[in-house]
Amino acid sequence: MDHVPTTMCTQHPDNARVPTWSRDEVIQGDDEVHEAYLAYSLYGCREVMWDFEGKDVDIYVIRKLLTRYPEYFRDHVIGRDIYLTLRLPNPWAETAERKLFSQALELIPTAYDIAREFYGDDNINGVFQVILPLTSRAEELIFTYRYYERVVAGKAFLELLPGVRVMDVLGSVRPSTIDVIPLIEDLNSMLGISRIIIGYWKAIRPKYLRVFIARSDPAMNYGLIPAVLMAKIALSKALNLGRELELEVYPIIGVGPTPFRGHLTPYNVDNVVKEYPCVRTFTVQSAFRYDYPENEVINAVARLNNRSPSTECPIQDHELLMGVIGRYVDHYQREIEGLANAINLVSNYVPRRRARKLHIGLFGYSRGFRGVVLPRAITFVATLYSLGIPPEILGASVINELSDREYTALSETYINMRHDLEAAAKYVCHECLDMITRFSKVFGVGGEVIDMVRRDVKAIEELGIRAGPSDYESRKHELLAQLLINSLVEGRKDDAARYMTEMAIIRRSIG
């Protein structure tokens, strides 16, 4: 397992504070190259995700890293000691950007040539792993593997002139193959993860397989509790299947800083590790790195790096948990459908931290369900927190409907449920719910959905969890949320944006 990193620094735009080295509030361009260097050298992450999904990307990243920071990279060999892993756009889901799929893969042989020249070693594959988001079928993984093998690397053998092959002019193309990592994000794919793994294994026979389980988008689409249960079921299935196939499976989980997105912060590492003991690699996102004291971040990453993952993620009674998921999803999605107008209105004032492209219309894919278009997960979470409706509580009234067996299974499976709900519940703003009802024409939210939210709040309180501010910072957050709503009613857009940022700084994360 030593060759598989335990921490993966990512470019998620969830940081409330702007790092001191960034030349702008929006991190982009050469600043992202410097950021990757700091991820390795300062914070101690052994892997960096270089993200082609929905954003402009520097394709010369390997050259810039090795030429700008040669002393560090001579001692820390990229592709052997530390890793750069590409997240591709999914050409089946992101049709407007599907040509970037091939552009990203073409970076790999160039990285090999640069690393070979820098290290003087033919056996260093600078980049050799790619992540395919929104994976739903084995065929998508097989296509990605074979596209690289036969199109990117295989073109070296094409004869374009009599007796002249591509490699005779451009040189050989290495590596000849890559590792493809499925990123599983939706309910059907998580429950069908065995089908995806088996299909890929039969076609490719990889030596090992890294499987990436999402937490943010499942939470946005299905609710907090279903997202945790889905992730655990998928992890359990993947590891059990790996044992059956005699295939080493190394799970990755994409955890953000808020409880809704996974609750991985420098102060909550032990709880998250306890929740997901079988996970090999945890994502260390931007808010984790930039919204906490630097020494605390470095120590937390070191603790993640030095842990020994379990080989099992046992789950009790899948069928019982599936019943909980089904009821929760239906209730949660009805609430989000009713809140969608307010979410989309307020999302316009969330501060931007990365130069991401829009995920609607011609510029990519949108996130949503039941015909409702929603912003991306980080913005979605920020919006609801800023309205005094932490998304963690939505759907919680379903807990009152569970049988004793169902509640026991839920509590034993989601071991940090109470802790996560307590962390979120202090951002509930009762007055904000009254204000949204009072100004329903502005926010486009009916009284029925606010009543559903109130029932969720009551359910949380019946668990013995205080819903509302509990300290100075959360009381300040409550006042800012009320000011935000007033500023939107009065059309004071600049004030609204400022209040959003101030609340994010209190939460130590945008979303």
C-alpha positions as CSV (number, residue, x, y, z in Angstrom):
1,M,0.0,0.0,0.0
2,D,3.0,2.3,0.3
3,H,2.7,3.5,-3.3
4,V,-0.9,4.7,-2.8
5,P,-1.1,8.2,-1.3
6,T,-3.2,8.8,1.8
7,T,-3.9,12.5,1.2
8,M,-4.9,14.2,-2.1
9,C,-4.9,18.0,-2.1
10,T,-7.6,19.4,-4.5
11,Q,-8.6,22.6,-6.1
12,H,-12.2,22.8,-4.7
13,P,-13.2,26.5,-4.4
14,D,-14.5,26.2,-0.8
15,N,-12.0,28.5,1.0
16,A,-13.4,31.6,2.6
17,R,-10.1,33.3,3.1
18,V,-7.8,34.1,0.2
19,P,-4.3,32.6,0.8
20,T,-1.6,35.3,1.1
21,W,0.4,34.1,-1.9
22,S,-2.6,34.4,-4.3
23,R,-2.4,37.5,-6.5
24,D,-6.2,37.7,-6.7
25,E,-9.3,36.6,-4.8
26,V,-9.8,34.0,-7.6
27,I,-7.0,31.5,-7.7
28,Q,-5.9,30.7,-11.2
29,G,-3.1,30.4,-13.7
30,D,0.4,30.3,-12.3
31,D,-0.9,30.6,-8.8
32,E,-2.3,27.1,-9.1
33,V,1.1,25.8,-10.1
34,H,2.6,27.4,-6.9
35,E,-0.3,26.0,-4.9
36,A,0.5,22.5,-6.1
37,Y,4.1,23.0,-5.0
38,L,2.9,24.1,-1.5
39,A,0.5,21.2,-1.3
40,Y,3.5,18.9,-1.4
41,S,6.3,20.9,0.2
42,L,4.4,22.8,3.0
43,Y,1.3,20.8,3.8
44,G,2.7,17.3,3.2
45,C,0.1,16.0,0.7
46,R,1.5,13.2,-1.3
47,E,-0.9,13.7,-4.2
48,V,-2.4,16.7,-6.0
49,M,-5.5,16.6,-8.2
50,W,-5.0,18.6,-11.3
51,D,-8.5,19.4,-12.3
52,F,-9.7,19.7,-16.0
53,E,-13.4,19.6,-15.0
54,G,-15.1,22.9,-15.6
55,K,-12.1,25.1,-15.5
56,D,-9.1,26.4,-17.5
57,V,-6.0,24.3,-16.8
58,D,-2.3,24.9,-17.2
59,I,-1.1,21.9,-19.4
60,Y,2.5,22.8,-18.7
61,V,2.2,22.2,-15.0
62,I,4.9,19.4,-14.8
63,R,7.5,21.5,-16.6
64,K,6.8,24.6,-14.5
65,L,7.0,22.6,-11.2
66,L,10.3,21.0,-12.1
67,T,11.9,24.1,-13.5
68,R,10.7,26.5,-10.7
69,Y,11.3,24.3,-7.7
70,P,14.1,21.9,-8.9
71,E,15.7,21.3,-5.4
72,Y,12.4,20.1,-3.9
73,F,11.5,17.8,-6.8
74,R,15.0,16.3,-7.1
75,D,14.5,15.0,-3.6
76,H,10.8,14.1,-4.1
77,V,10.4,12.3,-7.4
78,I,7.1,13.1,-9.0
79,G,5.4,9.9,-10.1
80,R,7.2,7.9,-7.5
81,D,7.3,9.7,-4.1
82,I,4.5,12.3,-4.8
83,Y,1.8,12.3,-7.5
84,L,-0.1,14.6,-9.8
85,T,-3.4,13.0,-10.8
86,L,-5.6,14.4,-13.5
87,R,-9.4,14.8,-13.2
88,L,-10.8,14.6,-16.7
89,P,-14.1,16.0,-17.9
90,N,-16.5,13.2,-18.5
91,P,-17.3,13.3,-22.3
92,W,-20.6,11.5,-21.8
93,A,-21.9,14.1,-19.3
94,E,-20.0,17.3,-20.3
95,T,-20.5,17.4,-24.0
96,A,-19.5,21.0,-24.5
97,E,-16.0,20.3,-23.1
98,R,-15.5,16.7,-24.3
99,K,-12.5,17.7,-26.5
100,L,-10.7,18.5,-23.2
101,F,-10.8,14.8,-22.5
102,S,-8.3,14.2,-25.2
103,Q,-6.3,17.3,-24.4
104,A,-5.9,16.2,-20.8
105,L,-4.7,12.8,-21.8
106,E,-2.1,14.3,-24.2
107,L,-0.5,16.0,-21.2
108,I,0.7,12.5,-19.9
109,P,3.4,11.6,-22.5
110,T,4.7,15.2,-22.4
111,A,5.0,14.9,-18.6
112,Y,6.9,11.7,-19.1
113,D,9.4,13.3,-21.5
114,I,10.0,16.2,-19.1
115,A,10.4,14.0,-16.1
116,R,12.8,11.7,-18.0
117,E,15.0,14.7,-18.9
118,F,14.9,16.2,-15.4
119,Y,15.6,13.0,-13.6
120,G,17.7,11.2,-16.2
121,D,15.7,8.1,-15.7
122,D,13.6,6.3,-18.3
123,N,11.4,4.6,-15.6
124,I,9.8,7.7,-14.1
125,N,6.2,8.1,-15.2
126,G,5.5,11.7,-14.1
127,V,1.7,11.4,-14.6
128,F,0.0,8.1,-15.0
129,Q,-3.4,8.3,-13.1
130,V,-6.6,9.9,-14.2
131,I,-10.0,10.4,-12.4
132,L,-13.2,10.0,-14.5
133,P,-16.0,11.9,-12.7
134,L,-19.7,10.9,-12.9
135,T,-18.7,7.3,-13.8
136,S,-21.8,5.2,-14.2
137,R,-20.7,2.3,-16.5
138,A,-17.7,0.1,-16.8
139,E,-17.6,1.0,-20.5
140,E,-16.6,4.6,-19.7
141,L,-13.6,3.4,-17.8
142,I,-12.7,0.9,-20.6
143,F,-13.0,3.6,-23.2
144,T,-10.8,6.0,-21.3
145,Y,-8.1,3.3,-20.8
146,R,-8.2,2.2,-24.4
147,Y,-8.3,5.8,-25.8
148,Y,-5.1,6.5,-24.1
149,E,-3.5,3.2,-24.9
150,R,-4.5,3.1,-28.6
151,V,-4.9,6.8,-29.6
152,V,-2.6,8.8,-27.4
153,A,0.2,6.2,-27.0
154,G,-0.7,4.0,-30.0
155,K,-0.3,6.8,-32.5
156,A,3.5,6.5,-32.2
157,F,3.3,3.4,-34.4
158,L,1.3,5.1,-37.2
159,E,3.1,5.3,-40.5
160,L,2.4,8.7,-42.0
161,L,5.0,8.5,-44.8
162,P,6.5,5.4,-46.4
163,G,8.7,3.9,-43.7
164,V,8.2,6.9,-41.4
165,R,6.3,6.3,-38.2
166,V,5.1,9.0,-35.8
167,M,7.7,7.9,-33.2
168,D,10.5,8.4,-35.8
169,V,9.8,12.1,-35.7
170,L,8.2,12.8,-32.3
171,G,9.9,10.0,-30.3
172,S,8.3,7.2,-28.4
173,V,5.1,7.8,-26.3
174,R,5.3,6.7,-22.7
175,P,3.8,5.5,-20.5
176,S,2.0,3.0,-22.7
177,T,-1.0,2.7,-20.4
178,I,-2.6,4.6,-17.5
179,D,-4.5,3.9,-14.3
180,V,-8.2,5.0,-14.5
181,I,-9.9,5.9,-11.3
182,P,-13.8,5.9,-11.3
183,L,-15.4,8.8,-9.4
184,I,-18.8,7.5,-8.4
185,E,-21.3,10.2,-7.6
186,D,-25.0,9.1,-8.0
187,L,-27.2,6.7,-6.1
188,N,-27.6,4.0,-8.8
189,S,-23.9,3.9,-9.6
190,M,-22.9,3.6,-5.9
191,L,-25.4,0.8,-5.4
192,G,-24.1,-0.7,-8.7
193,I,-20.5,-0.3,-8.0
194,S,-19.8,-4.0,-8.2
195,R,-21.1,-4.0,-11.8
196,I,-18.7,-1.2,-12.7
197,I,-15.7,-2.8,-11.1
198,I,-16.3,-6.3,-12.5
199,G,-16.8,-4.9,-16.1
200,Y,-13.6,-3.0,-15.9
201,W,-11.7,-5.8,-14.3
202,K,-12.8,-8.3,-16.9
203,A,-11.7,-6.1,-19.8
204,I,-8.5,-4.6,-18.4
205,R,-7.3,-6.8,-15.5
206,P,-5.6,-3.9,-13.6
207,K,-3.0,-4.8,-11.0
208,Y,-4.9,-2.7,-8.4
209,L,-7.8,-0.3,-8.5
210,R,-8.4,3.0,-6.8
211,V,-12.1,3.8,-6.4
212,F,-13.2,7.4,-5.7
213,I,-16.5,7.8,-3.7
214,A,-18.0,11.3,-3.8
215,R,-19.7,12.9,-0.8
216,S,-20.6,16.5,-1.9
217,D,-22.8,15.9,-4.9
218,P,-24.6,12.9,-3.3
219,A,-25.4,15.0,-0.3
220,M,-26.7,17.8,-2.6
221,N,-28.9,15.5,-4.6
222,Y,-30.1,13.1,-1.9
223,G,-29.5,14.7,1.5
224,L,-26.8,14.3,4.3
225,I,-27.9,10.9,5.7
226,P,-28.4,9.2,2.4
227,A,-25.0,10.4,1.2
228,V,-23.2,8.9,4.2
229,L,-25.1,5.6,3.9
230,M,-24.6,5.4,0.2
231,A,-20.9,6.0,0.6
232,K,-20.5,3.3,3.2
233,I,-22.5,0.8,1.2
234,A,-20.4,1.5,-1.9
235,L,-17.1,1.2,0.1
236,S,-18.3,-2.1,1.6
237,K,-19.3,-3.5,-1.8
238,A,-16.0,-2.4,-3.4
239,L,-13.8,-3.9,-0.8
240,N,-15.8,-7.2,-0.6
241,L,-15.6,-7.6,-4.4
242,G,-11.9,-6.8,-4.4
243,R,-11.3,-9.8,-2.0
244,E,-13.4,-12.0,-4.3
245,L,-11.5,-11.0,-7.4
246,E,-8.1,-11.0,-5.6
247,L,-7.9,-7.4,-6.7
248,E,-6.4,-4.7,-4.3
249,V,-9.0,-1.9,-4.0
250,Y,-7.8,1.4,-2.5
251,P,-10.8,3.7,-1.7
252,I,-10.6,7.5,-2.0
253,I,-13.4,9.7,-0.5
254,G,-14.1,13.3,-1.4
255,V,-14.7,15.0,1.9
256,G,-15.2,18.8,2.3
257,P,-15.2,20.9,5.5
258,T,-18.9,21.2,6.3
259,P,-20.7,18.2,7.8
260,F,-22.9,18.2,4.7
261,R,-19.8,17.6,2.5
262,G,-18.0,15.2,4.8
263,H,-16.8,17.4,7.8
264,L,-13.1,16.9,7.2
265,T,-11.3,19.8,9.0
266,P,-8.0,20.0,10.8
267,Y,-10.1,19.8,14.1
268,N,-12.2,16.8,13.0
269,V,-9.8,14.4,11.5
270,D,-10.2,11.7,14.1
271,N,-14.0,11.6,13.7
272,V,-13.8,11.4,10.0
273,V,-11.2,8.6,10.1
274,K,-13.4,6.8,12.5
275,E,-16.4,7.2,10.2
276,Y,-14.5,5.9,7.2
277,P,-11.8,3.6,8.6
278,C,-11.3,1.6,5.3
279,V,-10.6,4.7,3.2
280,R,-7.0,4.9,1.9
281,T,-7.1,8.5,0.5
282,F,-8.9,11.5,1.9
283,T,-9.2,14.7,-0.1
284,V,-7.7,17.8,1.5
285,Q,-9.7,20.6,0.0
286,S,-9.0,24.3,-0.1
287,A,-10.9,25.4,3.1
288,F,-9.0,22.8,5.1
289,R,-5.7,24.4,4.0
290,Y,-6.5,28.1,4.0
291,D,-9.1,28.7,6.7
292,Y,-7.3,27.2,9.6
293,P,-3.9,28.0,11.3
294,E,-1.1,26.7,9.2
295,N,0.5,24.6,11.9
296,E,-2.8,22.9,12.6
297,V,-3.2,22.1,8.9
298,I,0.3,20.6,8.7
299,N,-0.2,18.5,11.8
300,A,-3.6,17.3,10.6
301,V,-2.3,16.2,7.2
302,A,0.5,14.4,8.9
303,R,-2.0,12.5,11.0
304,L,-3.9,11.4,7.9
305,N,-0.6,10.4,6.2
306,N,0.5,8.3,9.2
307,R,-2.7,6.3,9.8
308,S,-3.1,2.6,8.9
309,P,-6.5,2.1,7.1
310,S,-8.6,-0.9,7.9
311,T,-9.3,-3.4,5.1
312,E,-13.0,-3.5,5.8
313,C,-16.0,-1.2,6.0
314,P,-18.6,-3.5,7.5
315,I,-22.3,-2.6,7.0
316,Q,-25.2,-4.1,8.8
317,D,-28.4,-4.9,6.9
318,H,-28.2,-3.2,3.5
319,E,-31.9,-3.6,2.9
320,L,-32.9,-1.8,6.0
321,L,-30.6,1.1,5.2
322,M,-32.0,1.3,1.7
323,G,-35.5,1.8,3.1
324,V,-34.1,4.7,5.2
325,I,-32.4,6.2,2.1
326,G,-35.6,5.9,0.0
327,R,-37.8,7.8,2.4
328,Y,-35.2,10.4,3.2
329,V,-34.5,11.2,-0.5
330,D,-38.1,11.7,-1.3
331,H,-38.6,14.1,1.6
332,Y,-35.4,16.0,1.0
333,Q,-35.9,16.4,-2.7
334,R,-39.3,17.9,-2.2
335,E,-37.8,20.5,0.1
336,I,-35.0,21.4,-2.3
337,E,-37.5,21.7,-5.1
338,G,-39.5,24.2,-3.0
339,L,-36.3,26.1,-2.0
340,A,-34.8,26.2,-5.5
341,N,-35.8,29.7,-6.4
342,A,-34.3,31.1,-3.2
343,I,-31.1,29.0,-3.7
344,N,-30.6,30.2,-7.2
345,L,-31.3,33.8,-6.3
346,V,-28.9,33.9,-3.3
347,S,-26.2,31.9,-5.1
348,N,-25.3,34.9,-7.2
349,Y,-23.7,36.5,-4.2
350,V,-21.4,33.6,-3.1
351,P,-17.7,34.7,-3.4
352,R,-15.7,33.0,-6.2
353,R,-12.4,31.4,-5.3
354,R,-11.5,29.6,-8.6
355,A,-11.7,30.5,-12.2
356,R,-14.4,27.9,-12.9
357,K,-16.6,28.0,-16.0
358,L,-20.4,28.1,-15.6
359,H,-22.0,24.8,-15.3
360,I,-25.1,25.6,-17.3
361,G,-26.0,26.0,-20.9
362,L,-23.1,26.0,-23.4
363,F,-20.4,25.9,-20.7
364,G,-21.0,22.5,-19.2
365,Y,-23.5,20.5,-17.2
366,S,-25.9,21.6,-14.5
367,R,-26.5,19.8,-11.2
368,G,-30.1,19.1,-10.2
369,F,-33.0,16.8,-10.2
370,R,-36.8,16.8,-10.8
371,G,-36.2,19.4,-13.6
372,V,-34.7,21.8,-11.0
373,V,-31.4,23.4,-12.0
374,L,-29.1,24.1,-9.0
375,P,-25.6,25.6,-8.5
376,R,-22.6,23.4,-7.8
377,A,-22.4,21.8,-4.3
378,I,-20.1,24.4,-2.6
379,T,-22.3,27.3,-3.7
380,F,-25.4,25.3,-2.9
381,V,-24.2,24.7,0.7
382,A,-23.1,28.3,1.1
383,T,-26.4,29.6,0.0
384,L,-28.5,27.6,2.5
385,Y,-26.2,28.3,5.4
386,S,-26.4,32.0,4.6
387,L,-30.2,31.8,4.7
388,G,-30.1,30.2,8.1
389,I,-31.1,26.8,6.8
390,P,-28.1,24.5,7.2
391,P,-28.6,21.8,4.5
392,E,-27.7,19.1,7.0
393,I,-31.1,19.4,8.7
394,L,-33.2,19.1,5.6
395,G,-35.1,15.8,5.6
396,A,-34.4,15.2,9.3
397,S,-38.1,14.9,10.2
398,V,-37.9,11.4,8.5
399,I,-35.9,10.3,11.6
400,N,-39.2,10.4,13.6
401,E,-40.8,8.0,11.1
402,L,-38.1,5.3,11.5
403,S,-38.8,2.1,13.3
404,D,-36.5,1.1,16.2
405,R,-34.6,-1.3,14.0
406,E,-34.1,1.3,11.3
407,Y,-33.0,4.0,13.8
408,T,-30.6,1.6,15.4
409,A,-29.2,0.6,12.0
410,L,-28.8,4.2,11.0
411,S,-27.1,5.2,14.3
412,E,-24.7,2.2,14.2
413,T,-23.8,2.9,10.5
414,Y,-23.5,6.7,10.6
415,I,-21.6,6.9,13.9
416,N,-21.0,10.7,13.8
417,M,-24.6,11.6,12.9
418,R,-25.3,13.4,16.2
419,H,-21.9,15.2,16.2
420,D,-22.4,16.4,12.6
421,L,-26.0,17.6,13.2
422,E,-24.9,19.5,16.3
423,A,-22.1,21.2,14.4
424,A,-24.6,22.4,11.7
425,A,-27.6,23.1,13.9
426,K,-26.0,26.1,15.5
427,Y,-26.4,27.9,12.2
428,V,-30.2,27.5,12.2
429,C,-31.8,31.0,12.1
430,H,-35.5,30.9,13.2
431,E,-36.0,34.5,12.5
432,C,-34.7,33.9,8.9
433,L,-37.4,31.4,8.3
434,D,-40.0,34.0,9.4
435,M,-38.4,36.6,7.1
436,I,-38.3,34.3,4.1
437,T,-42.0,33.6,4.6
438,R,-42.7,37.3,5.0
439,F,-40.9,38.1,1.8
440,S,-42.0,35.1,-0.1
441,K,-42.5,37.1,-3.4
442,V,-38.8,38.0,-3.4
443,F,-37.5,34.5,-2.7
444,G,-40.2,32.5,-4.5
445,V,-40.6,30.1,-1.6
446,G,-44.0,29.0,-0.5
447,G,-45.1,28.6,3.1
448,E,-45.5,24.8,2.8
449,V,-41.8,24.2,2.3
450,I,-40.9,26.5,5.2
451,D,-43.3,24.4,7.3
452,M,-41.4,21.3,6.2
453,V,-38.1,23.0,7.3
454,R,-39.6,23.8,10.7
455,R,-40.6,20.2,11.1
456,D,-37.0,19.2,10.4
457,V,-35.8,21.7,13.0
458,K,-38.2,20.3,15.5
459,A,-37.0,16.7,14.8
460,I,-33.4,17.8,15.5
461,E,-34.5,19.4,18.7
462,E,-36.3,16.2,19.8
463,L,-33.0,14.4,19.5
464,G,-31.8,16.8,22.2
465,I,-29.8,19.0,19.8
466,R,-30.0,22.7,20.2
467,A,-31.1,24.4,16.9
468,G,-29.9,27.9,16.9
469,P,-26.8,29.9,17.9
470,S,-24.8,28.5,20.8
471,D,-21.7,30.8,20.9
472,Y,-20.6,34.3,19.9
473,E,-19.6,33.3,16.3
474,S,-22.9,31.5,15.6
475,R,-24.9,34.5,17.0
476,K,-22.9,36.8,14.8
477,H,-23.7,34.5,11.8
478,E,-27.4,34.6,12.7
479,L,-27.3,38.5,12.6
480,L,-25.5,38.5,9.3
481,A,-28.0,36.0,7.8
482,Q,-30.8,38.4,8.7
483,L,-28.9,41.3,7.2
484,L,-28.4,39.3,4.0
485,I,-32.1,38.7,3.7
486,N,-32.8,42.4,4.3
487,S,-30.2,43.5,1.8
488,L,-31.7,41.2,-0.9
489,V,-35.2,42.6,-0.2
490,E,-33.8,46.2,-0.5
491,G,-31.8,45.4,-3.6
492,R,-28.4,46.2,-1.9
493,K,-26.3,43.7,-3.9
494,D,-22.9,44.9,-2.7
495,D,-24.0,44.5,0.9
496,A,-25.4,41.0,0.2
497,A,-22.0,39.9,-1.2
498,R,-20.2,41.3,1.8
499,Y,-22.4,39.5,4.3
500,M,-22.0,36.2,2.4
501,T,-18.2,36.5,2.7
502,E,-18.3,37.4,6.4
503,M,-20.5,34.4,7.2
504,A,-18.2,32.1,5.2
505,I,-15.2,33.3,7.3
506,I,-17.1,32.5,10.5
507,R,-17.8,29.0,9.2
508,R,-14.2,28.6,8.0
509,S,-15.5,27.5,4.6
510,I,-17.7,28.9,1.8
511,G,-19.7,25.7,1.7
